[in-house]
Amino acid sequence: VIDVDTIRREEFPITRRGVYLDHATLGPPPTRHVSAVTAFLQRMSAEGLDDLFAISDEGVDDVRAKAAALLNADPSHVFFVRSTSHGVAVVAEGLSWRDGDEVVLYELDHPAGVFPWLNLADRGVKVRFIKDRGRFGFDADDVREMLSPRTRAVCVSLVNFAHGTRADVEEIAEICRSRGIWFVVDAVQAMGALTVDTSRLGADVVVAHGYKFLLSGFGLGIACCSDRALAELKVRQIGWNSVENPFDVDRILAFDMRFPSSAKRFEPSFQPLPQVFGLGATLDLFHEVGTGAIEKRVLSLAGRLVAGLREKGYEVVGPQASGPRSPIISIALRSDDERERMQRGLGESKTTCAVRESRVRLSPYFYNTEEEIDRVLSCL
Ligand SMILES: Cc1ncc(COP(=O)(O)O)c(C=O)c1O
């Protein structure tokens, strides 16, 4: 059982402000994250970093191991990125494309998972979009239907940013694997909140920026890649740190460009070190609470929200309406009256949330309480 009261008091000052249900936009970093970032910056400021190379190597590897544990991955497959789109681009830019190659995407996906592929038009790559057709989601058969002998890659979000439907990534991964198609998963609306078992999933890259359910701010994200990615992708964003021995200061000018066998080859320079240690602190919190317990609680709170909304006559869109499988709930506003009622209720209950595609989007997390959910519902 999660000790929600203590966690709220010690780690989430935002809970004093009102009901925060907007983790799909921004996840507030816990207090221990802020302390870790601040302590590191203070040390940089007061002392410099005479152990910079060790921090950048073993220090970052400590946090890499925590990220690997979260994803049930081997640390050698985990690399840090600047953003979700950066992780997607490791595949989009790293493949050798032939004129007429095709990529399959979903038409309601976030631009972060779309632009890196559309950007390949000048290399002859065609993007084919799976149609939503008013379903707020798609299934593995939709992916199958879009495939052709020219399909080289499929990229989808694990959880859609707007309607919150969870994609059947396990089955899609299987389809891709059996045909040698590259599979990339944008997990930014899932990682932290839902179990993402990369070793079972077997996608070529799974990636999430830190600032949503990873509660870790901007400019640092976690990615995990397959063996095939390490064997076959060209490293396009190269830097001094991409190579086997970046800190061999006596041989800097040997320009020895051998890559390490691990995914560190995708890390061209220093990581944003304060953020890395902040992320490490947040991952410790997840570990203490238990990732299984977090997922269970997130889905239970989302379920409570959906049940209450439907009881009040609101329309929750898509498959989430019949039992949430993700932390994102999207409500269609069908009339001015409903819109007004919603606005007033959210204001009265001091709820922070978002509007996406003219629908209200609520996204709770494990430290929200049942009472908060009920308070919001009673105001709606
Ligand atoms: C599904 C999805 N992918 C990606 C992003 C953000 O992309 P990036 O990490 O590249 O900033 C968002 C932000 O809302 C998102 O919802």
The ligand as a Gaussian input file, in Angstrom:
#p B3LYP/6-31G(d) Opt

LIG

0 1
 C        2.939000      11.670000     -27.304000
 C        3.935000      12.767000     -27.130000
 N        5.151000      12.639000     -27.663000
 C        6.107000      13.581000     -27.517000
 C        5.861000      14.749000     -26.806000
 C        6.922000      15.756000     -26.610000
 O        7.988000      15.555000     -27.457000
 P        9.475000      15.979000     -27.060000
 O        9.902000      15.095000     -25.947000
 O       10.226000      15.744000     -28.306000
 O        9.454000      17.395000     -26.630000
 C        4.583000      14.933000     -26.248000
 C        4.261000      16.189000     -25.537000
 O        3.165000      16.527000     -25.282000
 C        3.628000      13.920000     -26.401000
 O        2.432000      14.042000     -25.833000

